[in-house]
Amino acid sequence: MIDYRIEFKQTAKKELAQLPRSAAEKVIECIKALADNPRPDGCKKLSGVKHTYRIRINDYHVVYLIADQCLIIQIIKIGHRKEIYK
């Protein structure tokens, strides 16, 4: 099976660094799993934006873009589910 390469936007790196340690570890684990399966059970396609999805990890969401032709997953935003879309 072909693995996708995971890239982070600079803002997503900062958002990940601001998460509580326990939440950050779970988020990192789920992001690493996206390399094997970019569309896991429970992921949602965001309406209005092509190739953009989100996954929920407890109270946090990860918004990411899938470029199938390049085999790249770009992490766009990471945050609490109440604040992620503001």
C-alpha positions in Angstrom: 0.0 0.0 0.0 1.2 3.5 -0.8 1.7 5.9 2.1 0.8 9.5 1.9 3.3 12.2 3.0 2.0 14.5 5.8 2.8 18.2 5.7 1.8 20.8 8.2 1.0 24.5 7.6 3.0 26.7 9.9 -0.2 27.8 11.7 -1.2 24.2 12.3 2.2 23.5 13.9 1.7 26.4 16.3 -1.9 25.2 17.1 -0.6 21.7 17.8 2.1 23.1 20.2 -0.6 24.9 22.2 -2.7 21.8 22.9 -2.5 20.1 26.2 0.1 17.3 26.2 -2.4 14.4 26.4 -4.6 15.8 23.6 -1.5 16.6 21.5 -0.3 13.0 21.7 -3.6 11.6 20.6 -3.8 14.1 17.7 -0.3 13.2 16.5 -1.2 9.5 16.7 -4.3 10.1 14.5 -2.4 12.3 12.1 0.2 9.6 11.6 -2.5 7.1 10.9 -3.8 9.3 8.0 -0.6 8.4 6.1 -2.0 4.9 5.7 -5.7 5.8 5.4 -6.4 9.4 4.5 -10.2 8.9 4.8 -10.7 6.9 8.0 -14.1 6.0 9.4 -15.6 9.1 10.9 -13.9 11.6 8.7 -16.2 14.3 7.2 -15.8 16.0 3.8 -16.2 19.8 4.3 -18.7 21.4 2.1 -17.7 24.2 -0.2 -14.0 23.3 -0.3 -12.6 20.7 -2.6 -10.5 17.8 -1.2 -10.8 19.1 2.4 -11.7 16.8 5.3 -11.8 16.8 9.1 -11.4 14.2 11.7 -12.5 14.5 15.3 -10.3 13.4 18.2 -12.2 13.7 21.4 -12.9 17.5 21.7 -10.5 18.5 18.9 -10.8 18.7 15.2 -8.0 18.3 12.5 -8.8 19.9 9.2 -6.7 18.6 6.3 -6.4 18.7 2.5 -5.8 15.5 0.5 -3.9 15.8 -2.8 -4.3 12.3 -4.2 -2.3 12.9 -7.3 0.8 13.9 -5.3 0.1 11.6 -2.3 0.2 14.5 0.1 -1.9 15.3 3.2 -1.6 18.9 4.3 -2.7 19.6 7.8 -4.4 23.0 7.7 -5.9 23.6 11.1 -6.0 22.0 14.6 -8.1 23.1 17.4 -11.0 22.7 19.9 -14.2 21.8 18.1 -15.9 25.0 19.5 -13.3 27.3 18.1 -12.0 25.6 14.9 -14.3 27.2 12.4 -14.1 30.8 13.8 
